[in-house]
Amino acid sequence: MIYCVEDDDNIRELIIYTLESTGLRAQGFAEGSSFLEAMASDTPELILLDIMLPGEDGLTLLSKLKSSSRTKNIPVIMVTAKGSEYDKVIGLDSGADDYLAKPFGMMELVSRIKAVLRRTGKDSDKDDMSVAGVHVNVKKHEVTVGKKLVTLTLKEFELLERLMRNQNIVLTRNQLLEDIWGYEFGGETRTVDVHIRTLRQKLGDKGAIIETVRGIGYRIGGQHES
């Protein structure tokens, strides 16, 4: 379950709809008091928390979460209209796991959520993934096509894993560059393209599962098998 604390009804409803349409359970709250009441009886896997809220603001709520032994380890993504570096630093220094400034794309939000869940160990059930005959075993760090073992470099493996975990979601070159290579866009997105090309070659006929979305990035399509 993912809790979304957002006072804008339209945005909150869109977030909930998007999360549920991608297979994630979600519940929304318009302000902090109802959110805290729900937290008293149940603990979600992740919290989306707006900074600007009626009553207690998001940073105050974040402080309460992190000061409690029961809730301090729940990952939190701050979602806010404030996009300044100061607000981002304050949120992250206060214990947030990620920060997303409005306006943002819904698929980017889903991608960020999955990335945080993966980093915090909340997504461990996806250590074994298959799409259209391409099988990835994360714990063994193995990739097979049919019954044939495919040897990938570390970055190629991480790239394939990232795309597999976000099946049918378009990941931008910048997202992939930052998540896998650890730095933001600086004119080096060609690095992603080169690795995609070699990855497709190593997957042989199955390389076609990696689709190019012109002007945006890449996604893995195909039928999900497990």
C-alpha positions in Angstrom: 0.0 0.0 0.0 1.2 3.5 -0.9 -0.2 6.5 1.0 -0.4 9.8 -0.9 -0.9 13.0 1.1 -1.9 15.7 -1.3 -4.4 18.5 -0.8 -5.2 19.1 -4.5 -8.1 16.8 -5.2 -7.4 16.5 -8.9 -3.7 15.7 -8.5 -4.4 13.3 -5.7 -7.0 11.4 -7.7 -4.8 11.3 -10.8 -1.9 9.9 -8.7 -4.1 7.2 -7.1 -5.6 6.2 -10.5 -2.1 6.0 -12.1 -0.7 3.9 -9.3 -3.6 1.5 -9.2 -3.5 1.2 -13.0 0.1 0.0 -12.8 -0.7 -2.6 -10.2 0.2 -0.7 -7.0 -2.4 -0.3 -4.2 -2.8 3.3 -3.1 -4.8 5.5 -0.7 -5.1 9.3 -0.7 -5.4 11.9 2.1 -6.1 15.6 1.7 -4.4 16.7 4.9 -2.2 15.4 7.7 -4.7 14.6 10.4 -6.5 11.9 8.4 -3.2 10.6 7.2 -1.9 10.2 10.8 -5.1 8.5 11.8 -4.5 5.9 9.1 -0.9 5.5 10.1 -1.9 4.7 13.6 -3.6 1.5 12.4 -1.6 0.5 9.3 1.8 1.1 7.9 2.3 1.6 4.1 5.2 0.5 2.0 5.9 4.1 0.9 4.5 7.6 1.4 4.1 10.4 -1.1 4.1 13.6 0.9 3.3 17.1 -0.3 5.1 19.9 1.5 2.4 22.5 1.2 -0.6 21.2 3.2 -3.4 22.7 5.2 -2.6 22.4 8.9 0.7 20.6 9.5 2.9 20.9 6.5 4.8 18.0 4.9 8.1 18.7 6.6 6.5 18.6 10.0 4.8 15.3 9.2 8.1 13.9 7.9 9.7 14.9 11.1 7.1 13.0 13.1 7.5 9.9 10.9 11.2 9.8 11.3 11.1 10.4 15.1 9.0 7.3 15.6 10.6 3.8 15.7 7.5 2.3 14.1 7.5 4.6 11.1 11.1 5.9 10.7 12.0 3.2 8.1 9.1 3.8 5.8 10.4 5.4 2.6 9.1 8.9 1.8 9.1 10.8 -1.5 8.4 14.5 -1.1 6.0 15.9 -3.7 5.7 19.6 -3.9 5.3 22.7 -6.2 8.4 24.1 -4.6 11.3 23.4 -6.9 14.1 25.3 -5.3 17.4 23.6 -4.3 16.8 24.8 -0.7 13.5 23.0 -0.4 15.0 19.9 -1.9 18.0 19.9 0.5 15.7 20.5 3.5 13.5 17.6 2.5 16.3 15.2 1.9 18.2 16.2 5.0 15.1 15.6 7.0 15.0 12.0 6.0 13.1 11.9 2.6 14.3 9.2 0.2 13.5 11.2 -2.9 12.1 14.6 -4.1 9.8 15.3 -7.0 8.8 18.8 -8.0 5.5 19.7 -9.7 4.7 19.5 -12.5 5.8 16.0 -13.1 4.8 13.1 -15.4 2.8 10.3 -13.9 5.1 7.6 -15.4 8.1 9.4 -13.9 6.4 9.3 -10.6 5.8 5.5 -10.9 9.4 5.0 -11.9 10.7 7.0 -8.9 8.4 5.0 -6.6 9.7 1.7 -7.9 13.3 2.9 -7.7 12.8 3.9 -4.0 11.1 0.6 -3.2 13.9 -1.3 -4.8 16.6 0.7 -3.0 14.9 0.3 0.4 14.4 -3.5 -0.1 10.6 -3.2 -0.4 10.6 -4.6 -3.9 12.5 -7.8 -3.2 9.8 -10.0 -4.7 11.0 -8.9 -8.1 14.4 -10.7 -8.0 13.2 -13.1 -10.7 11.7 -11.5 -13.9 10.9 -12.9 -17.4 9.6 -11.1 -20.5 9.1 -12.9 -23.8 11.7 -15.5 -23.1 14.3 -13.2 -21.5 14.9 -14.2 -17.9 16.7 -12.1 -15.3 17.8 -13.5 -11.9 18.9 -10.6 -9.9 20.3 -12.5 -6.9 22.4 -14.8 -9.2 23.2 -11.9 -11.5 22.3 -14.1 -14.5 20.4 -13.4 -17.8 19.2 -16.3 -20.0 17.4 -16.2 -23.3 15.5 -19.5 -23.5 18.0 -21.9 -21.9 21.1 -20.0 -23.1 23.1 -18.0 -20.6 23.9 -14.5 -21.9 27.0 -12.7 -20.6 26.5 -9.0 -19.9 28.7 -6.3 -18.5 27.6 -4.8 -15.2 26.1 -1.7 -16.8 24.3 -3.8 -19.4 22.8 -6.0 -16.7 21.7 -2.9 -14.6 20.1 -1.4 -17.7 18.2 -4.5 -18.5 17.1 -5.0 -14.9 15.9 -1.3 -14.7 13.8 -1.7 -17.9 12.4 -5.1 -16.8 11.3 -3.7 -13.4 9.4 -1.0 -15.3 7.8 -3.0 -18.0 5.7 -0.9 -20.4 6.9 2.3 -18.8 9.0 4.7 -20.9 12.3 5.6 -19.1 14.1 8.6 -20.5 17.7 8.6 -21.4 18.3 11.1 -18.6 16.6 8.8 -16.0 18.7 5.9 -17.1 21.9 7.9 -17.1 21.3 9.2 -13.6 20.1 5.9 -12.1 22.7 3.6 -13.6 25.7 5.8 -14.2 25.1 8.1 -11.2 25.2 11.5 -12.9 22.8 13.9 -14.4 22.5 14.9 -18.0 25.5 16.6 -19.4 25.3 15.8 -23.0 26.3 12.2 -22.5 23.1 10.4 -23.1 24.8 8.7 -26.1 26.3 6.4 -23.4 22.8 5.0 -22.9 22.2 4.5 -26.6 25.5 2.6 -27.0 24.7 0.3 -24.2 21.2 -0.3 -25.5 22.6 -1.3 -28.9 25.1 -3.8 -27.4 22.4 -5.1 -25.0 20.1 -5.8 -28.0 22.8 -7.5 -29.9 23.6 -9.8 -27.0 19.9 -10.7 -26.6 19.8 -11.7 -30.2 16.3 -12.0 -31.6 14.8 -11.1 -28.2 16.6 -7.8 -28.3 13.4 -6.5 -30.0 11.7 -6.4 -26.6 13.6 -3.2 -25.9 11.6 -0.6 -27.7 12.8 2.9 -28.7 10.4 5.7 -28.0 11.5 8.4 -30.4 12.7 11.6 -28.7 12.1 10.2 -25.2 13.9 7.0 -24.3 13.3 3.2 -24.0 10.9 0.7 -22.6 10.5 -3.0 -22.5 7.3 -4.3 -24.0 6.2 -7.8 -24.6 4.2 -10.2 -22.6 5.1 -10.5 -19.0 5.6 -14.2 -18.1 6.4 -14.2 -14.4 
